[in-house]
Amino acid sequence: MKKVLIVEDEFSIALDLEVYLEELGYEVVGIADHYEQAIEMMETEKPHIILMDIHLKGSKTGIEAAKIAYQTYRIPVIFLSALT
């Protein structure tokens, strides 16, 4: 089973994603809403893929977190955003 980490600062969106992914047979290993939490969960949960919001709570962005995900842990990232 593929393990997915959701990084999204809007909790209702994150919960919807979690439900959809689990219905499709994925294991959601966690939901992070800011950079530091995302980095910690990459290390501890070792997801196979990350669904990443571009704008997160705090001063660092999802883009910065994605760089760490790929460069340090070689975890692929799919960006999500409601921005046009």
N, CA, C and O of each residue as an XYZ file, in Angstrom:
336
protein
N       0.853     -1.183      0.000
C       0.000      0.000      0.000
C       0.895      1.240      0.000
O       1.849      1.329      0.772
N       0.578      2.181     -0.863
C       1.345      3.424     -0.951
C       0.988      4.344      0.207
O      -0.185      4.552      0.517
N       2.036      4.899      0.848
C       1.851      5.815      1.966
C       1.913      7.254      1.452
O       2.834      7.630      0.726
N       0.907      8.056      1.848
C       0.785      9.436      1.393
C       0.793     10.375      2.588
O       0.126     10.129      3.593
N       1.559     11.456      2.464
C       1.540     12.536      3.445
C       0.809     13.710      2.812
O       1.120     14.103      1.688
N      -0.154     14.268      3.522
C      -0.879     15.444      3.062
C      -0.327     16.659      3.801
O      -0.277     16.679      5.031
N       0.088     17.676      3.035
C       0.563     18.918      3.629
C      -0.371     20.024      3.136
O      -0.263     20.493      2.004
N      -1.276     20.419      4.005
C      -2.358     21.355      3.648
C      -2.758     22.117      4.894
O      -3.014     21.513      5.935
N      -2.816     23.450      4.799
C      -3.133     24.245      5.987
C      -4.621     24.493      6.189
O      -5.013     25.041      7.219
N      -5.445     24.110      5.250
C      -6.898     24.198      5.449
C      -7.404     22.809      5.825
O      -7.452     21.896      5.001
N      -7.779     22.680      7.101
C      -8.084     21.371      7.668
C      -9.208     20.648      6.938
O      -9.126     19.436      6.738
N     -10.254     21.361      6.536
C     -11.369     20.690      5.857
C     -10.937     20.103      4.520
O     -11.395     19.025      4.139
N     -10.065     20.797      3.809
C      -9.550     20.274      2.537
C      -8.689     19.040      2.800
O      -8.785     18.041      2.087
N      -7.851     19.121      3.827
C      -6.991     17.986      4.169
C      -7.813     16.753      4.528
O      -7.481     15.641      4.117
N      -8.878     16.946      5.289
C      -9.731     15.811      5.659
C     -10.429     15.208      4.446
O     -10.533     13.987      4.332
N     -10.907     16.058      3.540
C     -11.525     15.557      2.305
C     -10.527     14.729      1.503
O     -10.855     13.645      1.019
N      -9.319     15.241      1.369
C      -8.275     14.499      0.647
C      -7.996     13.154      1.314
O      -7.848     12.135      0.640
N      -7.928     13.164      2.626
C      -7.670     11.925      3.355
C      -8.749     10.882      3.076
O      -8.442      9.717      2.824
N      -9.999     11.299      3.122
C     -11.108     10.376      2.871
C     -11.030      9.816      1.453
O     -11.150      8.607      1.255
N     -10.828     10.689      0.467
C     -10.756     10.242     -0.926
C      -9.603      9.264     -1.134
O      -9.767      8.229     -1.780
N      -8.446      9.595     -0.590
C      -7.285      8.726     -0.770
C      -7.486      7.363     -0.121
O      -7.129      6.338     -0.701
N      -8.056      7.349      1.080
C      -8.294      6.074      1.749
C      -9.323      5.235      1.009
O      -9.203      4.010      0.961
N     -10.336      5.878      0.432
C     -11.317      5.146     -0.382
C     -10.666      4.515     -1.608
O     -11.117      3.480     -2.097
N      -9.599      5.147     -2.099
C      -8.876      4.619     -3.261
C      -7.803      3.601     -2.875
O      -7.111      3.067     -3.742
N      -7.667      3.335     -1.577
C      -6.744      2.307     -1.125
C      -5.375      2.781     -0.684
O      -4.482      1.961     -0.470
N      -5.186      4.086     -0.543
C      -3.914      4.619     -0.064
C      -3.924      4.721      1.456
O      -4.982      4.856      2.070
N      -2.748      4.658      2.055
C      -2.603      4.861      3.490
C      -2.133      6.293      3.722
O      -1.029      6.655      3.315
N      -2.954      7.105      4.366
C      -2.558      8.471      4.703
C      -1.825      8.403      6.039
O      -2.407      8.057      7.067
N      -0.531      8.742      6.003
C       0.302      8.612      7.198
C       0.273      9.850      8.074
O       0.808      9.838      9.182
N      -0.350     10.923      7.588
C      -0.462     12.117      8.402
C      -0.873     13.331      7.603
O      -0.861     13.343      6.372
N      -1.240     14.362      8.365
C      -1.590     15.662      7.791
C      -0.743     16.705      8.514
O      -0.771     16.804      9.740
N       0.006     17.475      7.738
C       0.814     18.566      8.294
C       0.258     19.884      7.779
O      -0.219     19.959      6.646
N       0.317     20.938      8.613
C      -0.210     22.226      8.157
C       0.845     23.326      8.085
O       0.532     24.461      7.726
N       2.105     22.995      8.428
C       3.179     23.973      8.289
C       4.500     23.257      7.982
O       4.623     22.043      8.145
N       5.466     24.033      7.541
C       6.752     23.527      7.058
C       7.425     22.583      8.053
O       7.785     21.462      7.693
N       7.597     23.019      9.281
C       8.336     22.239     10.266
C       7.683     20.886     10.524
O       8.362     19.864     10.622
N       6.373     20.892     10.630
C       5.644     19.646     10.851
C       5.784     18.718      9.646
O       5.933     17.507      9.805
N       5.737     19.284      8.449
C       5.895     18.485      7.232
C       7.257     17.801      7.186
O       7.354     16.615      6.871
N       8.309     18.559      7.502
C       9.665     18.004      7.483
C       9.800     16.889      8.517
O      10.389     15.843      8.242
N       9.254     17.120      9.697
C       9.303     16.095     10.748
C       8.595     14.818     10.302
O       9.096     13.716     10.525
N       7.431     14.967      9.674
C       6.664     13.793      9.253
C       7.324     13.067      8.075
O       7.169     11.854      7.935
N       8.047     13.790      7.241
C       8.807     13.129      6.165
C       9.812     12.166      6.772
O       9.978     11.042      6.297
N      10.482     12.617      7.829
C      11.501     11.806      8.488
C      10.896     10.616      9.233
O      11.387      9.493      9.119
N       9.834     10.866      9.992
C       9.295      9.805     10.845
C       8.373      8.835     10.116
O       8.392      7.637     10.398
N       7.564      9.337      9.179
C       6.553      8.497      8.525
C       7.016      7.880      7.204
O       6.443      6.891      6.748
N       8.049      8.457      6.592
C       8.615      7.960      5.349
C       7.549      7.666      4.275
O       7.414      6.530      3.819
N       6.801      8.702      3.881
C       5.762      8.490      2.862
C       6.372      8.191      1.494
O       7.523      8.535      1.226
N       5.593      7.552      0.644
C       6.018      7.282     -0.735
C       5.805      8.502     -1.630
O       6.514      8.684     -2.620
N       4.826      9.336     -1.279
C       4.503     10.532     -2.055
C       3.868     11.569     -1.126
O       3.298     11.225     -0.091
N       3.977     12.845     -1.513
C       3.411     13.928     -0.712
C       2.487     14.762     -1.589
O       2.843     15.131     -2.708
N       1.300     15.056     -1.073
C       0.411     16.040     -1.692
C       0.649     17.337     -0.929
O       0.371     17.414      0.268
N       1.162     18.357     -1.615
C       1.674     19.558     -0.960
C       0.947     20.815     -1.424
O       0.903     21.124     -2.615
N       0.378     21.530     -0.457
C      -0.164     22.861     -0.728
C       1.007     23.822     -0.888
O       2.029     23.664     -0.220
N       0.876     24.797     -1.746
C       1.961     25.757     -1.960
C       2.055     26.738     -0.797
O       3.150     27.033     -0.319
N       0.915     27.242     -0.342
C       0.898     28.203      0.766
C       0.549     27.474      2.055
O      -0.483     26.808      2.148
N       1.430     27.610      3.057
C       1.247     26.947      4.347
C       1.232     27.973      5.463
O       1.583     29.134      5.254
N       0.825     27.545      6.648
C       0.931     28.402      7.828
C       2.406     28.653      8.106
O       3.241     27.783      7.857
N       2.729     29.821      8.614
C       4.110     30.139      8.949
C       4.818     30.871      7.830
O       4.202     31.286      6.849
N       6.111     31.022      7.993
C       6.889     31.835      7.056
C       7.429     31.065      5.859
O       7.799     31.679      4.859
N       7.484     29.743      5.933
C       8.023     28.951      4.826
C       6.890     28.332      4.016
O       5.820     28.026      4.541
N       7.154     28.157      2.731
C       6.129     27.681      1.800
C       6.230     26.180      1.537
O       7.187     25.514      1.931
N       5.210     25.684      0.861
C       5.233     24.297      0.414
C       6.331     24.043     -0.603
O       6.849     22.930     -0.698
N       6.687     25.065     -1.358
C       7.771     24.921     -2.333
C       9.086     24.641     -1.610
O       9.869     23.794     -2.039
N       9.324     25.357     -0.510
C      10.534     25.118      0.276
C      10.526     23.714      0.894
O      11.556     23.042      0.933
N       9.364     23.282      1.370
C       9.250     21.937      1.941
C       9.457     20.873      0.870
O      10.064     19.835      1.135
N       8.959     21.123     -0.328
C       9.122     20.166     -1.423
C      10.585     19.992     -1.807
O      11.009     18.891     -2.160
N      11.356     21.069     -1.741
C      12.791     20.964     -2.032
C      13.457     20.002     -1.067
O      14.263     19.166     -1.476
N      13.124     20.117      0.219
C      13.685     19.199      1.222
C      13.198     17.776      0.967
O      13.974     16.823      1.043
N      11.914     17.639      0.665
C      11.339     16.311      0.417
C      12.109     15.584     -0.671
O      12.439     14.407     -0.529
N      12.391     16.283     -1.751
C      13.057     15.624     -2.862
C      14.568     15.528     -2.668
O      15.150     14.464     -2.879
N      15.205     16.621     -2.270
C      16.667     16.612     -2.166
C      17.175     15.730     -1.034
O      18.196     15.059     -1.182
N      16.480     15.725      0.084
C      16.942     14.964      1.246
C      16.380     13.543      1.289
O      17.107     12.592      1.574
N      15.080     13.404      1.005
C      14.421     12.117      1.189
C      14.021     11.428     -0.120
O      13.571     10.282     -0.100
N      14.178     12.109     -1.246
C      13.807     11.575     -2.562
C      12.332     11.172     -2.629
O      11.973     10.170     -3.248
N      11.494     11.970     -1.982
C      10.049     11.740     -2.000
C       9.446     12.635     -3.079
O       9.639     13.851     -3.044
N       8.723     12.059     -4.035
C       8.066     12.895     -5.038
C       6.923     13.698     -4.421
O       6.283     13.271     -3.460
N       6.687     14.877     -5.005
C       5.678     15.801     -4.493
C       4.726     16.188     -5.613
O       5.146     16.465     -6.737
N       3.435     16.204     -5.288
C       2.417     16.751     -6.178
C       1.910     18.010     -5.503
O       1.439     17.965     -4.367
N       2.008     19.148     -6.207
C       1.549     20.415     -5.643
C       0.047     20.579     -5.821
O      -0.529     20.198     -6.840
N      -0.567     21.161     -4.791
C      -1.985     21.499     -4.800
C      -2.117     22.976     -4.507
O      -1.376     23.506     -3.679
N      -3.037     23.650     -5.161
C      -3.269     25.052     -4.843
C      -4.637     25.473     -5.356
O      -5.094     25.012     -6.401
N      -5.279     26.352     -4.607
C      -6.549     26.910     -5.027
C      -6.329     28.228     -5.757
O      -7.282     28.837     -6.243
N      -5.085     28.667     -5.836
C      -4.788     29.927     -6.491
C      -4.845     29.774     -8.005
O      -4.503     28.726     -8.553
N      -5.287     30.847     -8.674
C      -5.341     30.803    -10.131
C      -4.128     31.462    -10.727
O      -3.995     31.522    -11.950
